[in-house]
Amino acid sequence: MGIYITGIGTITALGRGWRQTADSLHRNQSGIGELTLFEHTAPLPVGEIKQEFSDPELPRTHRITRAAAEDAQDDCGGKIPDAVIMGVTTGGMPKTEVLLKSGIDDPHAYQYHAAGSVAEYIADLCQCSGPVLTVSTACSSGAAAVALGMAMMQSGLAGSVLAGGADALCRMTYHGFNALQLLSATGAKPFDRDRDGMSLSEGAAMLFFESAKAAPENAKAEMLGFGLSCDAYHAAAPHPEGRGACRSMDSAIRAAGVKPADIDYINLHGTGTINNDAAEAAAVNTLFSSSLPRLSSIKGAAGHSLAAAGAIELAVSAISISDNLIPANHGMQNPDPKLGINPQSEPETRDIKTVLSNSFGFGGNNAALAVGRPRDKTHEREFFPMPMAVAGTACLTGAGKTADTTNAFLEGAACGGMLALAEISANLPPRAVRRLKRLPRLALSLAREALDNAEHASEPSGVFFATGWGALTETNDFLNRLFENQERFSSPMDFVGSVHNAPAGEIAMMFDATGPNITMTGGDSSFEQALIAASVMGDSTGAPFLVIGADECHQRLSPLFDFSVSCTQTLCDGGGGLCLKRAETGLMVRPVFFRRADGEKHPIQSLVKRLGGANAVKNRFGAIFAGIPAGCRQTGEKQVHMFQTLTGSVAPVLDYRKQTGEFASASAAAVSLAAACVQQDLIPPQPGGKEPIALNGGAVLVLGTGKNLTAIEVFRA
């Protein structure tokens, strides 16, 4: 089966629609200009979209994404995708920062704050009832989202996917990158000897992908392969020799079944910063040592649109193939002789069959996509998710770390609350965490315990991290300082730490995990999303990989962003972690279901069918751990009741959030606790009871309810 691009929608500073983008690239035009969206004291050139949008109540990220998604669907003939996957970093921040500055304390005003809300909004528009997933890996997010979509299609989890990336200009990214001294005062000049920074921009690209045995008539390009890696080197700087970048490019080329010599054009990441361009040039020279293909970056013309960049540049790669176009490396006047590469100075028409597109981000997150001209016959390669065995577990709640939380849980005691920062990081090297705030310490502590609890576990091959809301302390501290000094100064450290994938990058650096480093964010189903990503992207050779879910509670921001937190009295946080390996036997974990509860008429029936029917549910599961968020308790309770009615199951139902407390990654703790229950063959007492109940060899079903209906099996095989 091949994976084909059959619909493209783009909106950038170069224009709206892939045809307008192509015309701008043919003419070597620039979209870089003055920032007009908000007041500023640092007049730096940006790539701002000048089009007017309707729906002024929506955050700008959502509005530009809608434009791209509508165009992509029109381009593919209005088909409904099986899944929506997006790369996002800013989410609703363009609106949130205005609300916070104004002192608005109504949680309903922040309903579109979450990075995952963009994908959910698009899924509503295109009537997708399947998985809605959000990747947040900084500037590689859009490319990583496409890679995840490819992996799901290769694994048979979806036949079609609407995937892409989006980010809008906002104060946080504008002032944050300026604080890091990474923005150019004159405009980005990628790979120029006088380059002095990037041009921040905004944009969105959504692409419709279809799996088929032969190229559809409207196929614009064929996806050939992807490569993911992590530098595991620095929170904000790339490895100076481009080692991680080289690994991702090499993996994409190998997955495509081609050789470096077969690449006709490289769409470079090319931001225009001194270190990023040098690292990428080193990686290119290492991999293409014998002969360099044509190459260029479009960021001098379109700017750097962060999470959107990888998706936009994949669309440009498809344009290169369809139009036989090599875009110019706009802004470069004098190629830097120290880099050893010679990017395209002017647009060129040339036969293009195969393109490699690079995207690299904070935390050393690298993604490369190989795309080619649609072939008459595809390679017959099928991939299936291999089972995941639990090598080690960890959980952390207000009751303590793994042992303390597990004991309290099995006694039926409350586990809510918040551990002191010193207690969270007691198992971590003090020097390594001295500058880290709450969320990265939670994540690192869970990763350390999961590995320590695993027998014979080597360094993890990859990291899959889940967080519903990201680093709230860093976000709050950054914005507070910015607003307190009339938006003149901000904290570069808090900015770097505020990105959702910062904790995953810290895990990679501490444990030298150089494989895929994926952060998923989607509210209460964030951990389920990370587990799905791990199931199709985790190492297949038997090396361990980590799946970690964590969320911090912030006294001010959590009740505003998370409606479930605003409904409770006790502030809680924590998470869970798994060290997993590919194996056929042992203690197993398997994500089996993810649907939007209001996306189809009978989602509970679909769940029961997916689990093998009512009799299979009754015979297989000795307990159901139900995640019922306080913000949608009535809906969740109805869903659990309907599940029991349809299956006739009499297995004990544990409403685990009443014990763990309310935080988005509570399901991560629940899965870790379910693993402990299966291992000990015990579950907590029912209400009114005092002693744990025998599980009698049964499996545990971790059921997620609310706007997404999810299911994870924990069992012995």
Secondary structure, DSSP 8 states (H G I E B T S, - for coil): -EEEEEEEEEEETTEESHHHHHHHHHTT----B---SS--SS---BB------S-TTS-HHHHHHHHHHHHHHHHHTS---SEEEEEESSTTHHHHHHHHHHT---GGGGTT-STHHHHHHHHHHHT--S-EEEE--GGGHHHHHHHHHHHHHHTTS-SEEEEEEEE---HHHHHHHHHTT-B-SS---TTBTT---B-BB-EEEEEEEEEESS--TT--EEEEEEEEEE--S-SSS--TT-HHHHHHHHHHHHHHT--GGG--EEE----S-HHHHHHHHHHHHHHT-S---EEE-SHHHH-B-GGGHHHHHHHHHHHHHHHTEE---TT-SSB-TTT-----SS-EE----EEEEEEEEGGGEEEEEEEE---SS----------EEEEEEEEEBTTBSHHHHHHHHHTT----S---HHHHTTTS-HHHHTT--HHHHHHHHHHHHHHHTSTT--S-S-EEEE-SS--HHHHHHHHHHHHHTTTS---HHHHHHHSTTHHHHHHHHHHT--S-EEEE--GGGHHHHHHHHHHHHS-SSS--EEEEEEE---TTHHHHH-HHHHT-SS---EEEEEEEEE-SSSEEEEEEEEEETTSSS-HHHHHHHHTT-HHHHHHHEEEEEEE--GGGHHHHHHHHHHHHHHHT--S-EEETHHHH-S-TTHHHHHHHHHHHHHHHTEE---TT--S-EE-TT-EEEEEE-SSEEEEEEEEE-
